[in-house]
Amino acid sequence: MKYQNEYKSGLKRGAKNLAPVRFRSEIEELSSEILELEDQGRTEDALQLLAPYWAGIGSDPSLDGLGEREQALLLFKIGSVCSALGSAHQVEDSQSEARSYLSQADRLFIKLRDSENASAAKNKIGVSYWRSGKLEEAEKFLERAVAGAMKLRNRTVALANLAIVSSTKQDHYRAYQLCGMAIEELGESELQLRFPSGICHMEYGLACKNIAKTLKGRQREEYFDKAILALDEGLYNFEQVNNLQCVVSTQNNLGYLFYSLGDYERALEYLERAYNLGHELGEKRLIADVSDTLARCFIKTRRYPDAIRFSGEAVSLLRNFEHSLQLSEALRNQAVAFARNGERARALEAFEEARGVANFVNSEIYASHADCLYLIEYFDEINPAERQKAVMVVSSSLIGSQDDEVIETLRVLYLKLQTASRREEFSLDDALLDYERLLISEAVYEAEGNQTKAAKLLGISRQRLKSRIDAKHPDLDNELQHLIRYA
């Protein structure tokens, strides 16, 4: 490309001597080329095109002699590339720098009455806030971006990014609705819309997956099927525009989906491909994402040393980044891996850091989830009175969550608490009753409260099951309804 060649020749004689392109048509052409590179995930190449005006993160743009529109276009692209590079390479304070450029561009676009580009700038500001873990600010800017966008590309990309923030806030139904709107508006996408179509389908698939995990029976299967189809469509679109970063991200998401379904063998197939391609690209943020998902799979398959290795890689990469909810999640997984592998001191340290990061970004749910997992892993070591109080505190924060991992964590904690409350003085009869109670609880939960189905799972008649509950566990009905309600 013309500007890339200019950049390379400029390097030979010193980039500072390369005369900047000053004409509006040339700046607009440069802006279009950078957009094409961004769609392909080639942010480093986009940086090269910007070399006559910007040397990279931490340097000031050189915009002398340019008109306001040319300045606005370049500041917009500089801010966009700064945010993407900072996220990929975990450069400290890069997002605040990116937002500074984007905000300047936004103000200039408004002054020039260019509402479309002002909307696009707000979209990028929202994404930057999301990358910093500042979800309320991200949501505010993205909602304004959606409201101001008239062009199909700008509107659908802003809708998809707003869906990402909604998913991060665990509002999966809103994410589902937003992506559904975007996909309907896109229709049969032309080639230049392949990238936004890929983003919309990927986020729609993730929303379907997250909703599926809160459902049971046929509805659950239907939403998982929707998720697989949408993610496959997203993967196809990203492959068409050769965006390898998004290919890695979608493969990781497909791996996570099959992990959620309990198909760990198929999950690992996708994740190993994503992990290898991520390392080929040298994308630290993507490597962290995939490593964290691999750690989850290895915890489920009880390969704890492998889980420690991959969770450690994720934590190491994310710790250099601005505090984020993803770091808190990775630390939680690392803590569980340490605990299951018998490394108590390291587990406690990881739990504490997971809680601290969550508190830093004001996420009570993430902090309470870390506390909940700690209570499960070290349940018998905690003083009963303190344990009861701690369970009440985390429950008040987590009850009502749509996240399947939170729901499952709460369910396990409640069952442990129920069993412990009957174990003050051990006897064989009490132990057998506890075990029977646990089996009945699991069966009724699995049958979604239907005692006929639960009895079948237990291999007894419904009448006998009801008789056992009435005679031996009279308080179990209410407790089971409580569990079913939040599952």
Backbone hydrogen bonds, N-H to C=O, Kabsch-Sander energy under -0.5 kcal/mol:
donor,donor_aa,acceptor,acceptor_aa,energy
5,N,1,M,-2.2
6,E,2,K,-2.1
7,Y,3,Y,-2.2
8,K,4,Q,-2.4
9,S,5,N,-2.6
10,G,6,E,-2.1
11,L,7,Y,-1.8
12,K,8,K,-1.2
13,R,9,S,-1.2
14,G,10,G,-1.1
17,N,14,G,-2.2
18,L,15,A,-1.6
19,A,17,N,-0.6
27,I,23,F,-2.3
28,E,24,R,-2.7
29,E,25,S,-1.9
30,L,26,E,-2.5
31,S,27,I,-2.5
32,S,28,E,-2.1
33,E,29,E,-2.2
34,I,30,L,-2.2
35,L,31,S,-2.0
36,E,32,S,-2.0
37,L,33,E,-2.1
38,E,34,I,-2.5
39,D,35,L,-2.3
40,Q,36,E,-1.2
41,G,38,E,-1.4
42,R,37,L,-2.8
43,T,41,G,-1.3
46,A,42,R,-1.7
47,L,43,T,-2.1
48,Q,44,E,-1.5
49,L,45,D,-1.7
50,L,46,A,-1.3
51,A,48,Q,-1.3
53,Y,50,L,-2.3
54,W,50,L,-2.2
59,S,56,G,-2.0
62,S,53,Y,-3.4
63,L,61,P,-0.7
66,L,63,L,-1.7
71,Q,67,G,-2.6
72,A,68,E,-2.6
73,L,69,R,-2.5
74,L,70,E,-2.3
75,L,71,Q,-3.0
76,F,72,A,-2.2
77,K,73,L,-2.0
78,I,74,L,-3.0
79,G,75,L,-2.6
80,S,76,F,-2.2
81,V,77,K,-2.6
82,C,78,I,-2.7
83,S,79,G,-2.2
84,A,80,S,-2.1
85,L,81,V,-3.0
86,G,82,C,-2.4
87,S,83,S,-2.0
88,A,84,A,-2.5
89,H,85,L,-2.6
90,Q,86,G,-0.7
91,V,86,G,-1.6
92,E,90,Q,-0.5
94,S,91,V,-1.7
97,E,93,D,-1.6
98,A,94,S,-2.5
99,R,95,Q,-2.5
100,S,96,S,-1.5
101,Y,97,E,-1.8
102,L,98,A,-2.6
103,S,99,R,-2.6
104,Q,100,S,-1.9
105,A,101,Y,-2.3
106,D,102,L,-2.6
107,R,103,S,-2.3
108,L,104,Q,-2.1
109,F,105,A,-2.8
110,I,106,D,-2.3
111,K,107,R,-2.3
112,L,108,L,-2.2
113,R,110,I,-1.3
114,D,109,F,-3.1
115,S,113,R,-1.0
118,A,114,D,-1.9
119,S,115,S,-2.2
120,A,116,E,-1.9
121,A,117,N,-2.4
122,K,118,A,-2.1
123,N,119,S,-2.0
124,K,120,A,-1.8
125,I,121,A,-2.2
126,G,122,K,-2.5
127,V,123,N,-2.1
128,S,124,K,-2.2
129,Y,125,I,-2.3
130,W,126,G,-2.2
131,R,127,V,-2.5
132,S,128,S,-1.2
133,G,130,W,-1.7
134,K,129,Y,-2.6
135,L,133,G,-1.2
138,A,134,K,-1.9
139,E,135,L,-2.7
140,K,136,E,-2.0
141,F,137,E,-2.1
142,L,138,A,-2.4
143,E,139,E,-2.3
144,R,140,K,-1.5
145,A,141,F,-1.9
146,V,142,L,-2.4
147,A,143,E,-2.1
148,G,144,R,-1.7
149,A,145,A,-1.2
155,R,151,K,-2.5
156,T,152,L,-2.5
157,V,153,R,-2.3
158,A,154,N,-2.0
159,L,155,R,-2.3
160,A,156,T,-2.3
161,N,157,V,-2.5
162,L,158,A,-2.3
163,A,159,L,-2.0
164,I,160,A,-1.8
165,V,161,N,-1.9
166,S,162,L,-2.2
167,S,163,A,-2.6
168,T,164,I,-2.2
169,K,165,V,-1.9
170,Q,167,S,-1.7
171,D,166,S,-3.2
172,H,170,Q,-1.1
175,A,171,D,-1.7
176,Y,172,H,-2.3
177,Q,173,Y,-2.1
178,L,174,R,-2.7
179,C,175,A,-2.4
180,G,176,Y,-2.0
181,M,177,Q,-2.2
182,A,178,L,-2.0
183,I,179,C,-2.8
184,E,180,G,-2.2
185,E,181,M,-2.0
186,L,182,A,-2.1
187,G,183,I,-2.1
189,S,187,G,-1.1
193,L,190,E,-2.0
194,R,191,L,-1.8
197,S,193,L,-2.3
198,G,194,R,-2.7
199,I,195,F,-2.4
200,C,196,P,-2.6
201,H,197,S,-2.5
202,M,198,G,-2.5
203,E,199,I,-2.5
204,Y,200,C,-2.3
205,G,201,H,-2.6
206,L,202,M,-2.1
207,A,203,E,-2.3
208,C,204,Y,-2.5
209,K,205,G,-2.3
210,N,206,L,-2.5
211,I,207,A,-2.4
212,A,208,C,-2.8
213,K,209,K,-1.7
214,T,211,I,-1.9
215,L,212,A,-1.7
219,Q,216,K,-0.7
220,R,216,K,-1.0
221,E,217,G,-1.7
222,E,218,R,-2.5
223,Y,219,Q,-2.2
224,F,220,R,-2.1
225,D,221,E,-2.5
226,K,222,E,-2.2
227,A,223,Y,-2.2
228,I,224,F,-2.3
229,L,225,D,-2.3
230,A,226,K,-2.6
231,L,227,A,-2.6
232,D,228,I,-2.3
233,E,229,L,-2.1
234,G,230,A,-2.5
235,L,231,L,-2.6
236,Y,232,D,-2.2
237,N,233,E,-2.2
238,F,234,G,-2.3
239,E,235,L,-2.2
240,Q,236,Y,-1.9
241,V,237,N,-1.4
242,N,239,E,-0.6
243,N,238,F,-2.6
244,L,40,Q,-0.6
244,L,242,N,-1.3
247,V,243,N,-1.7
248,V,244,L,-2.3
249,S,245,Q,-2.2
250,T,246,C,-2.6
251,Q,247,V,-2.5
252,N,248,V,-2.4
253,N,249,S,-2.0
254,L,250,T,-2.6
255,G,251,Q,-2.4
256,Y,252,N,-2.5
257,L,253,N,-2.2
258,F,254,L,-2.3
259,Y,255,G,-2.0
260,S,256,Y,-2.3
261,L,257,L,-1.5
262,G,259,Y,-1.1
263,D,258,F,-2.3
264,Y,262,G,-1.4
267,A,263,D,-2.1
268,L,264,Y,-2.4
269,E,265,E,-1.3
270,Y,266,R,-1.6
271,L,267,A,-2.5
272,E,268,L,-2.5
273,R,269,E,-1.4
274,A,270,Y,-2.4
275,Y,271,L,-2.8
276,N,272,E,-2.2
277,L,273,R,-2.3
278,G,274,A,-2.5
279,H,275,Y,-1.9
280,E,276,N,-2.0
281,L,277,L,-2.2
282,G,278,G,-1.2
283,E,278,G,-1.6
284,K,88,A,-0.8
284,K,282,G,-1.0
285,R,88,A,-1.1
287,I,283,E,-2.5
288,A,284,K,-2.4
289,D,285,R,-2.1
290,V,286,L,-2.5
291,S,287,I,-2.7
292,D,288,A,-2.1
293,T,289,D,-1.8
294,L,290,V,-2.7
295,A,291,S,-2.3
296,R,292,D,-1.8
297,C,293,T,-2.0
298,F,294,L,-2.4
299,I,295,A,-2.0
300,K,296,R,-2.1
301,T,297,C,-1.9
302,R,299,I,-1.2
303,R,298,F,-2.8
304,Y,302,R,-1.2
307,A,303,R,-2.2
308,I,304,Y,-2.7
309,R,305,P,-2.1
310,F,306,D,-2.5
311,S,307,A,-2.5
312,G,308,I,-2.0
313,E,309,R,-1.7
314,A,310,F,-2.2
315,V,311,S,-2.7
316,S,312,G,-2.6
317,L,313,E,-2.1
318,L,314,A,-2.5
319,R,315,V,-2.4
320,N,316,S,-0.6
320,N,317,L,-0.6
321,F,318,L,-1.5
328,S,324,S,-1.3
329,E,325,L,-2.2
330,A,326,Q,-2.5
331,L,327,L,-2.4
332,R,328,S,-2.0
333,N,329,E,-2.3
334,Q,330,A,-2.3
335,A,331,L,-2.6
336,V,332,R,-2.3
337,A,333,N,-2.3
338,F,334,Q,-2.5
339,A,335,A,-2.7
340,R,336,V,-2.8
341,N,337,A,-1.4
342,G,339,A,-1.4
343,E,338,F,-3.0
344,R,342,G,-1.0
347,A,343,E,-2.0
348,L,344,R,-2.7
349,E,345,A,-1.9
350,A,346,R,-2.1
351,F,347,A,-2.6
352,E,348,L,-2.2
353,E,349,E,-2.1
354,A,350,A,-2.5
355,R,351,F,-2.2
356,G,352,E,-2.3
357,V,353,E,-2.7
358,A,354,A,-2.0
359,N,355,R,-2.4
360,F,356,G,-2.0
361,V,357,V,-1.5
362,N,359,N,-1.5
363,S,358,A,-2.9
364,E,362,N,-0.8
367,A,363,S,-2.0
368,S,364,E,-2.7
369,H,365,I,-2.4
370,A,366,Y,-1.8
371,D,367,A,-1.9
372,C,368,S,-2.6
373,L,369,H,-2.3
374,Y,370,A,-2.0
375,L,371,D,-2.3
376,I,372,C,-1.8
377,E,373,L,-2.5
378,Y,374,Y,-2.3
379,F,376,I,-0.9
381,E,378,Y,-1.0
382,I,378,Y,-0.6
382,I,379,F,-1.1
387,R,383,N,-3.1
388,Q,384,P,-2.5
389,K,385,A,-1.8
390,A,386,E,-2.5
391,V,387,R,-2.5
392,M,388,Q,-1.8
393,V,389,K,-1.8
394,V,390,A,-2.5
395,S,391,V,-2.3
396,S,392,M,-1.8
397,S,393,V,-0.9
398,L,394,V,-2.0
399,I,395,S,-2.6
401,S,398,L,-2.2
407,I,403,D,-2.4
408,E,404,D,-2.7
409,T,405,E,-2.3
410,L,406,V,-2.6
411,R,407,I,-2.3
412,V,408,E,-2.4
413,L,409,T,-2.1
414,Y,410,L,-2.7
415,L,411,R,-2.2
416,K,412,V,-2.1
417,L,413,L,-2.3
418,Q,414,Y,-2.7
419,T,415,L,-2.2
420,A,416,K,-2.5
421,S,417,L,-2.1
422,R,418,Q,-0.6
422,R,419,T,-1.0
423,R,420,A,-1.8
431,A,427,S,-2.4
432,L,428,L,-2.6
433,L,429,D,-2.3
434,D,430,D,-2.7
435,Y,431,A,-2.3
436,E,432,L,-2.6
437,R,433,L,-2.8
438,L,434,D,-2.4
439,L,435,Y,-2.3
440,I,436,E,-2.6
441,S,437,R,-2.6
442,E,438,L,-2.6
443,A,439,L,-2.3
444,V,440,I,-2.7
445,Y,441,S,-2.4
446,E,442,E,-2.5
447,A,443,A,-2.0
448,E,445,Y,-1.5
449,G,444,V,-2.9
450,N,447,A,-1.6
451,Q,449,G,-0.8
454,A,450,N,-2.3
455,A,451,Q,-2.5
456,K,452,T,-1.7
457,L,453,K,-2.2
458,L,454,A,-1.7
459,G,455,A,-0.8
459,G,456,K,-0.7
460,I,455,A,-2.5
465,L,461,S,-2.2
466,K,462,R,-2.7
467,S,463,Q,-2.2
468,R,464,R,-2.3
469,I,465,L,-2.4
470,D,466,K,-2.6
471,A,467,S,-2.4
472,K,468,R,-2.9
473,H,468,R,-0.9
473,H,469,I,-1.3
476,L,473,H,-2.0
479,E,475,D,-1.3
480,L,476,L,-2.9
481,Q,477,D,-2.2
482,H,478,N,-1.8
483,L,479,E,-2.0
484,I,480,L,-2.9
485,R,481,Q,-2.3
486,Y,482,H,-1.2
487,A,484,I,-1.2
